[in-house]
Amino acid sequence: MMMYEHELSGVPLNSCSYIIIILCTLSQSGILFYMFEQHVSRNEPSIVSFGLHYMEETMEHQLQMIKCAAIDIGSNSVELVIANCAPDSLELIKDDQTMVRLGENVKVIGEIGQEKREALLTTLRKYRGEAEHEQINVVLAVATEALRKAQNRQQIVDEIERTTGIQVHILSGIVEAALTYHGATYDGTELCADAAVLDVGGGSTELIIVQQRHIAWLSSLPIGSGWLHDQILNSDPPVEDDIQEAQDFLSQYVRQLYIPSLPQQLVVTGSSARALLKIARQMLKKDEQVAHFTRKDLAVCLSMLEKVRSEEVAQRYGVGQERAKVLPSGALLLQAMMEYLHLDEVIISRYGLREGVLLAYARYGEQWLEHPEVRPDDSRVGVAPPVPERVSRNEKQRETFKQSVRNELPKRGKKFLNWIDDVLQNDDIESVHKMRVASRRLRATMDAYESACKAKPFRKTYQQVKQAANLLGAARDTDVMVQHIQEQMEQIVEEEKAGIQWLLDHLASCRKQQQQELETFLVDFDEQRFQQQLASSIGK
């Protein structure tokens, strides 16, 4: 009982007062009205006034609440949340998510294929059933990057409404960003006056800059964890060269952003971010309530994800295997944004787009999608840098297999040849790394299209690429070893330094020999003949 005394300073607390206070806390039971009638007759107006005021506030809050469901059809997953909603609060009842990877289809064929379509409809029928079980009539469904880009998006939306009764709103990237901001920050997260919100999605990434707790700038970037996985990091686990390529791409891409100011704080949302926090809590023995995530935490997660297959990650840390596959990409995206924004720590929010949808509906009613807080004016919209042509294939029409061979093999061959001069100059060890990556990608492309090529010229060309890749690989491995040892030199005790220096000298001699062998091969390499052989292997 004593816990309530601070709320009733100056009010005499007799036994009747205690009864009223207890029943105020149980106002939803309906007993409150009966007890008030009894105490009014005893002429204790100060106590009754307090109780009535509490009751009025509680009833007003209850009247504002509406039970709704929100569904987010994303590029990676399809997610459901059911909640009692008020303009400034949510009481969450149910949360569910299913990995469907719609974005994977869109990237390859430009539309949602039959298999993914069936998986999506199955998931939505399940969510419709869960909403009906909770006696919900208001189901708010939104779709993001995958359906934004799918050529058959209208067919998909029509089929969803016809078979499930769910009306889907395909959001623009900017509306998605605004709703994400409202959802990620509603729960009382203490934002600095100048902060930012980042949503690492599957097909897009939303960045919102906040000044004086209002949206000052926002943009939707056409890259996400699923997108990066499909474009570059599709090995399981990702290989070192692909990780380096992804880091180089992200570094160059985010530097093209022009934001009005650097934030003091970053709130991050999205399923990949939450999965990374879950892994960090287990690996680093963090408290389950901790929502802060540092660059060091991220480095620990990345180090593990670069070495462990997705199946084992899923088993160890309790995340879905399909989610585990895209986590390296999500981690690299988050790392690039933290570096760009000069932040060493972020806050991971449990909430995001779905909660923003529910709050917008509770605040603005049936016209929630048209409100200025949901649809910001153009003066606050930032321009997203275009995705370089070398990785942007989403908008291409589906090609025949033979057409694809004619397009891809010469292009990969040219990229491989473009690095020869840089490697021969030997000014930058990264040139060897880049040519090695190009050779691996050319070999992978040739492996994929071998069945459509003429055997004899194909084998000759393939053998040359393989020989180059072996020489480049040996040189690159030595470079990496030397670099690693040099980075550790300051930590090596004095008596061991002579031995380590001997090893470095030996590696330097070995690397010199490898460079000579590489240069001999490349000087004798006939680029024109190589291109002719590659072209003849394709045929007409």
C-alpha positions in Angstrom: 0.0 0.0 0.0 2.8 2.4 0.8 3.8 2.6 -2.9 0.9 4.9 -3.6 1.5 7.5 -0.8 3.5 9.8 -3.1 0.4 10.1 -5.4 -1.9 11.2 -2.5 0.2 13.7 -0.5 -2.1 15.7 1.7 -4.9 13.1 1.5 -5.8 11.2 4.7 -5.3 7.5 4.1 -7.8 5.4 6.0 -8.9 1.9 5.2 -11.5 3.1 2.7 -8.8 5.0 0.8 -6.8 1.9 0.3 -9.8 0.1 -1.1 -10.4 2.8 -3.6 -6.8 2.9 -4.8 -6.7 -0.9 -5.2 -9.9 -0.8 -7.3 -8.5 2.1 -9.4 -5.7 -0.2 -10.5 -8.4 -2.7 -11.5 -10.6 -0.3 -13.3 -11.0 -2.6 -16.3 -13.0 -5.0 -14.2 -16.0 -2.7 -13.9 -16.1 -3.1 -10.0 -14.8 0.5 -9.7 -18.2 2.0 -10.3 -19.8 0.1 -7.4 -17.1 1.1 -4.9 -17.3 4.7 -5.8 -21.0 4.7 -5.1 -20.3 3.4 -1.6 -17.6 5.9 -0.8 -19.4 9.0 -2.1 -22.0 8.4 0.6 -19.2 8.5 3.3 -18.3 12.1 2.2 -14.6 11.6 1.3 -14.5 13.9 -1.7 -10.7 14.2 -2.0 -10.3 10.5 -2.3 -13.2 10.1 -4.7 -12.0 13.0 -6.8 -8.6 11.2 -7.2 -10.2 7.9 -8.0 -12.6 9.4 -10.6 -9.8 11.3 -12.3 -7.8 8.1 -12.5 -10.8 6.2 -13.8 -11.6 8.9 -16.5 -8.0 8.8 -17.8 -8.1 5.0 -17.9 -11.4 4.9 -19.7 -10.3 7.6 -22.2 -7.2 5.6 -23.0 -9.3 2.4 -23.5 -11.7 4.2 -25.8 -8.8 5.4 -27.9 -7.4 1.9 -28.3 -8.2 -0.1 -31.5 -7.1 -3.6 -32.2 -5.3 -3.8 -35.5 -2.9 -6.0 -37.4 0.0 -4.7 -39.6 1.7 -6.8 -42.3 5.1 -5.8 -43.8 5.8 -7.6 -47.2 9.5 -7.1 -47.5 12.3 -8.2 -49.8 13.6 -10.7 -47.3 10.7 -11.5 -45.0 6.9 -11.1 -44.5 6.1 -10.0 -41.0 3.0 -9.6 -38.9 2.3 -7.7 -35.7 -1.1 -7.5 -33.8 -1.6 -4.8 -31.2 -4.0 -2.6 -29.3 -3.3 0.8 -30.8 -3.6 4.3 -29.5 -2.1 7.4 -31.1 1.0 7.3 -28.8 1.2 3.8 -27.6 0.9 0.2 -28.6 0.1 -2.9 -26.6 1.7 -5.7 -28.6 -0.3 -9.0 -28.7 1.4 -11.1 -31.4 4.5 -10.9 -33.5 5.4 -13.3 -36.4 7.7 -13.4 -39.4 8.4 -15.7 -42.3 11.4 -15.6 -44.6 10.2 -15.7 -48.2 13.0 -13.8 -50.1 10.8 -12.1 -52.7 13.8 -9.9 -53.6 15.8 -12.9 -54.8 13.2 -13.5 -57.6 13.0 -9.9 -58.6 16.8 -9.6 -58.9 17.0 -12.7 -61.2 13.9 -12.4 -63.4 12.5 -9.0 -62.7 9.2 -10.3 -61.2 7.8 -12.5 -58.5 7.9 -16.1 -59.8 5.3 -18.8 -59.2 7.1 -20.5 -56.3 7.6 -17.2 -54.4 4.1 -16.2 -55.2 2.7 -19.3 -53.6 4.9 -18.9 -50.5 3.7 -15.3 -50.1 0.0 -16.3 -50.5 0.5 -19.2 -48.0 2.0 -16.8 -45.5 -0.7 -14.2 -45.9 -3.5 -16.7 -45.5 -1.8 -17.8 -42.3 -1.6 -14.2 -41.0 -5.2 -13.6 -42.1 -6.3 -16.5 -39.9 -4.3 -15.2 -37.0 -6.0 -11.9 -37.3 -9.4 -13.5 -37.5 -8.6 -15.6 -34.4 -7.9 -12.3 -32.5 -11.2 -10.9 -33.9 -9.5 -8.2 -35.9 -11.2 -6.4 -38.7 -8.5 -3.8 -39.5 -5.5 -5.4 -41.3 -3.1 -2.9 -42.7 -0.7 -4.5 -45.3 2.2 -2.7 -46.9 4.9 -3.8 -49.4 8.3 -2.4 -49.9 11.3 -2.7 -52.4 10.6 -6.2 -53.9 7.1 -5.3 -55.0 8.1 -1.8 -55.9 10.5 -3.2 -58.4 8.6 -6.3 -59.6 7.2 -6.0 -63.1 4.1 -8.1 -62.1 3.4 -6.1 -58.9 -0.2 -5.2 -59.8 -1.0 -8.9 -60.6 0.4 -9.9 -57.2 -1.5 -7.2 -55.3 -4.8 -8.2 -57.1 -4.3 -11.9 -56.4 -3.6 -11.2 -52.7 -6.8 -9.2 -52.4 -8.8 -11.8 -54.3 -7.6 -14.8 -52.4 -7.1 -13.4 -48.9 -9.2 -10.2 -48.8 -6.1 -8.2 -47.7 -5.5 -4.9 -49.5 -1.8 -4.2 -50.0 -0.4 -0.7 -50.2 2.9 -0.5 -52.1 4.9 2.2 -50.3 7.3 4.5 -51.9 10.8 4.4 -50.3 10.2 7.8 -48.7 6.9 6.9 -47.1 8.5 3.7 -45.9 11.3 5.8 -44.3 8.9 8.1 -42.6 6.8 5.3 -41.1 9.9 3.5 -40.0 11.1 6.6 -38.1 7.8 6.9 -36.2 7.8 3.2 -35.4 11.4 2.8 -34.4 11.3 5.8 -31.9 7.8 5.6 -30.4 8.7 3.4 -27.4 10.4 6.1 -25.4 13.9 5.6 -26.8 15.7 8.8 -25.6 16.8 10.4 -28.8 19.3 13.2 -28.9 18.1 16.4 -30.5 20.1 15.6 -33.6 19.9 11.9 -34.3 19.3 9.4 -37.1 17.3 6.3 -37.8 18.5 3.5 -40.1 16.4 0.6 -41.4 18.6 -2.1 -42.9 16.1 -4.0 -45.0 16.4 -6.8 -47.6 16.0 -4.8 -50.8 16.5 -1.2 -49.6 18.0 0.8 -46.7 16.2 3.8 -45.2 18.1 6.6 -43.6 16.3 9.4 -41.7 18.1 12.4 -40.2 16.4 14.0 -37.2 16.9 17.6 -36.0 15.2 18.8 -32.9 13.3 15.5 -32.9 11.7 16.2 -36.2 12.5 14.6 -39.6 14.9 17.0 -41.4 16.0 14.7 -44.2 15.3 11.2 -45.4 16.1 8.9 -48.2 15.6 5.3 -49.4 18.7 3.6 -50.8 18.1 0.8 -53.3 20.5 -1.6 -51.6 19.8 -4.0 -48.7 21.1 -7.1 -47.1 19.3 -9.5 -49.5 20.3 -7.4 -52.4 24.0 -7.4 -51.4 23.9 -11.1 -50.7 22.5 -11.9 -54.2 24.9 -9.5 -56.0 28.2 -10.2 -54.3 28.1 -12.3 -51.1 26.4 -15.4 -52.3 28.9 -18.0 -50.9 28.2 -19.7 -47.6 30.1 -18.6 -45.7 31.2 -15.6 -47.8 34.8 -15.8 -49.2 37.4 -13.2 -48.3 37.6 -11.7 -51.8 33.8 -11.2 -52.0 33.8 -9.5 -48.6 36.5 -7.1 -49.7 34.5 -6.4 -52.9 31.4 -5.7 -50.9 33.2 -3.4 -48.5 34.8 -1.5 -51.4 31.4 -1.1 -53.1 29.6 0.0 -49.9 32.4 2.5 -49.0 32.2 4.1 -52.4 28.4 4.1 -52.5 27.7 5.7 -49.1 30.3 8.4 -49.7 28.0 9.7 -52.4 25.3 10.5 -49.8 24.8 14.2 -49.0 23.1 14.5 -45.6 22.4 17.9 -43.9 24.4 17.1 -40.7 26.1 14.2 -38.9 23.9 12.8 -36.1 25.0 12.4 -32.5 23.1 9.1 -32.2 21.8 6.3 -34.5 18.8 4.1 -33.9 18.9 1.0 -36.1 15.9 -1.2 -36.9 15.2 -4.2 -39.2 15.3 -8.0 -38.7 18.9 -8.3 -39.6 20.0 -5.7 -37.0 17.9 -7.4 -34.3 19.5 -10.8 -35.3 23.0 -9.3 -35.0 22.2 -8.0 -31.6 20.9 -11.4 -30.5 24.1 -13.0 -31.6 26.3 -10.4 -29.9 24.4 -10.9 -26.6 25.2 -14.6 -26.7 28.8 -14.3 -27.9 29.7 -11.5 -25.6 27.5 -12.5 -22.6 25.6 -9.3 -22.7 22.4 -8.7 -20.7 19.2 -9.5 -22.6 18.0 -5.9 -22.0 21.0 -4.3 -23.5 20.1 -2.6 -26.8 23.4 -0.8 -27.5 25.6 -2.3 -30.2 29.2 -1.1 -30.8 31.6 -1.4 -33.7 33.5 -3.9 -31.6 30.4 -6.0 -31.2 29.9 -5.8 -35.0 33.5 -6.8 -35.7 33.0 -9.9 -33.4 29.8 -10.9 -35.2 31.4 -10.3 -38.6 34.5 -12.4 -37.7 32.2 -15.3 -36.9 29.9 -14.9 -39.9 32.9 -14.9 -42.3 33.9 -18.4 -41.0 30.7 -20.3 -40.1 28.1 -21.7 -42.4 24.6 -20.3 -42.1 23.2 -23.7 -40.9 25.6 -23.7 -38.0 24.9 -20.0 -37.2 21.2 -20.8 -37.1 21.7 -23.7 -34.7 24.1 -21.9 -32.4 22.3 -18.6 -32.0 18.6 -19.4 -32.6 18.1 -17.4 -35.8 16.5 -18.8 -39.0 18.9 -20.3 -41.6 17.5 -18.1 -44.4 18.1 -15.0 -42.1 21.6 -16.3 -41.3 22.5 -16.4 -45.0 22.0 -12.6 -45.4 23.5 -11.6 -42.0 27.0 -11.0 -43.4 25.5 -8.6 -45.9 23.5 -6.8 -43.2 26.5 -6.6 -40.9 28.6 -5.0 -43.7 25.9 -2.5 -44.5 25.6 -1.5 -40.9 29.4 -1.2 -40.6 29.6 1.0 -43.7 26.9 3.3 -42.4 28.5 3.6 -38.9 31.8 4.5 -40.5 30.2 7.1 -42.8 28.3 8.7 -39.9 31.4 8.6 -37.6 29.6 6.6 -34.9 31.1 3.9 -32.7 27.8 2.8 -31.1 24.1 2.4 -32.2 20.8 1.6 -30.5 19.0 -1.4 -31.9 15.2 -0.9 -31.8 12.7 -3.7 -31.5 10.2 -1.7 -33.6 10.1 -0.3 -37.1 7.8 -0.1 -40.2 4.9 -2.3 -38.9 4.6 -0.3 -35.7 4.8 3.0 -37.6 1.9 1.8 -39.8 -0.2 1.0 -36.7 0.6 4.4 -35.1 -0.2 6.3 -38.3 -3.6 4.6 -38.5 -4.4 5.3 -34.9 -3.4 8.9 -35.2 -4.7 9.8 -38.7 -7.5 7.3 -39.4 -8.5 6.1 -42.8 -6.4 8.8 -44.6 -3.2 7.7 -42.7 -1.2 7.3 -45.9 -1.8 10.9 -47.0 -0.9 12.7 -43.8 2.2 15.1 -44.0 3.9 13.2 -41.2 3.7 10.1 -43.4 4.3 11.7 -46.8 7.0 14.3 -46.2 7.3 17.3 -48.6 10.0 17.2 -51.3 12.2 19.7 -49.5 13.1 17.0 -46.9 13.7 14.2 -49.4 17.3 13.3 -50.2 18.5 11.9 -53.5 19.7 8.3 -53.3 22.9 7.6 -55.2 22.3 5.4 -58.3 23.5 1.8 -58.1 26.5 1.4 -60.5 25.8 -0.5 -63.7 28.2 -3.2 -62.8 25.9 -4.5 -60.1 22.5 -3.2 -61.3 20.6 -5.8 -63.3 17.2 -5.7 -61.6 15.5 -3.8 -64.4 16.7 -6.1 -67.3 14.2 -8.1 -69.1 14.6 -11.9 -68.8 17.1 -13.2 -71.3 17.4 -16.5 -73.0 20.2 -18.7 -71.8 22.1 -18.2 -75.0 21.7 -14.4 -74.9 22.9 -14.4 -71.4 26.1 -16.3 -72.5 26.8 -13.8 -75.2 26.4 -10.9 -72.8 28.1 -12.2 -69.7 31.2 -14.0 -71.0 32.7 -11.1 -73.0 32.0 -8.7 -70.2 33.7 -10.9 -67.5 36.6 -11.5 -69.9 37.1 -7.7 -70.4 37.1 -7.0 -66.7 39.7 -9.7 -66.2 42.0 -8.3 -68.9 41.6 -4.7 -67.7 43.8 -5.4 -64.7 46.9 -6.7 -66.5 48.7 -3.4 -66.9 48.1 -2.5 -63.2 49.5 -5.9 -62.1 52.6 -5.5 -64.3 53.3 -2.0 -62.9 53.4 -3.6 -59.4 52.7 -0.2 -57.7 49.8 -1.4 -55.6 49.2 -4.9 -54.1 45.5 -4.3 -54.4 45.8 -4.7 -58.2 46.7 -8.4 -57.7 43.7 -8.7 -55.4 41.3 -7.1 -57.9 42.6 -9.2 -60.8 42.2 -12.4 -58.7 38.6 -11.5 -58.0 38.0 -10.9 -61.7 39.6 -14.2 -62.6 37.4 -16.0 -60.1 34.3 -14.4 -61.4 35.2 -15.2 -65.0 35.8 -18.9 -64.1 32.5 -19.0 -62.2 30.7 -17.5 -65.2 32.4 -20.0 -67.5 31.4 -22.9 -65.3 27.8 -21.8 -65.4 27.7 -21.5 -69.2 29.9 -24.4 -70.2 27.0 -26.4 -71.5 26.2 -23.7 -74.1 29.8 -23.4 -75.3 32.0 -25.2 -77.9 34.2 -27.6 -76.1 37.6 -27.1 -77.7 38.0 -23.3 -77.6 36.3 -23.2 -74.3 38.8 -25.6 -72.7 41.8 -23.6 -74.0 40.4 -20.3 -72.6 39.4 -21.9 -69.3 42.9 -23.3 -68.8 44.5 -19.9 -69.3 42.1 -18.3 -66.8 42.8 -21.1 -64.3 46.6 -20.6 -64.7 46.3 -16.9 -64.1 44.0 -17.4 -61.1 46.6 -19.8 -59.5 49.5 -17.3 -59.9 47.4 -14.4 -58.7 46.1 -16.5 -55.7 49.6 -17.4 -54.6 50.8 -13.8 -54.8 47.7 -12.5 -53.0 48.0 -15.1 -50.2 51.6 -14.0 -49.5 50.5 -10.3 -49.5 47.8 -11.1 -46.9 50.3 -13.1 -44.7 52.9 -10.3 -44.8 50.3 -7.6 -44.0 48.9 -9.7 -41.1 52.4 -10.2 -39.5 53.3 -6.5 -39.9 50.1 -5.6 -38.1 51.0 -7.8 -35.2 54.7 -6.6 -34.9 54.0 -4.1 -32.1 52.5 -6.9 -29.9 55.4 -9.3 -30.4 57.9 -9.6 -27.5 61.5 -8.3 -28.2 63.2 -11.7 -28.2 60.8 -13.0 -30.9 61.2 -10.1 -33.3 64.4 -11.4 -34.9 62.7 -14.7 -35.9 59.6 -12.8 -37.1 61.8 -10.5 -39.2 63.5 -13.5 -40.7 60.1 -14.8 -41.7 59.1 -11.5 -43.3 62.4 -11.4 -45.3 61.7 -15.0 -46.5 58.1 -14.0 -47.5 59.4 -10.9 -49.3 61.8 -13.1 -51.3 59.0 -15.6 -52.0 56.7 -12.7 -53.1 59.4 -11.3 -55.5 59.7 -14.7 -57.2 55.9 -15.0 -57.4 55.8 -11.5 -59.1 58.4 -12.6 -61.6 56.4 -15.7 -62.5 53.2 -13.6 -62.7 54.8 -11.0 -64.9 56.3 -13.6 -67.2 52.9 -15.1 -67.7 51.2 -11.8 -68.3 53.8 -10.4 -70.7 53.4 -13.5 -72.9 49.6 -13.4 -72.5 48.0 -12.6 -75.9 44.9 -10.5 -75.0 43.6 -10.3 -78.6 43.9 -14.1 -79.1 42.2 -14.7 -75.7 39.2 -12.6 -76.7 38.9 -14.4 -80.0 39.0 -17.8 -78.3 36.4 -16.7 -75.8 34.2 -15.4 -78.6 34.6 -18.5 -80.7 33.7 -20.7 -77.7 30.3 -19.0 -77.6 29.5 -19.5 -81.2 26.5 -18.0 -83.0 
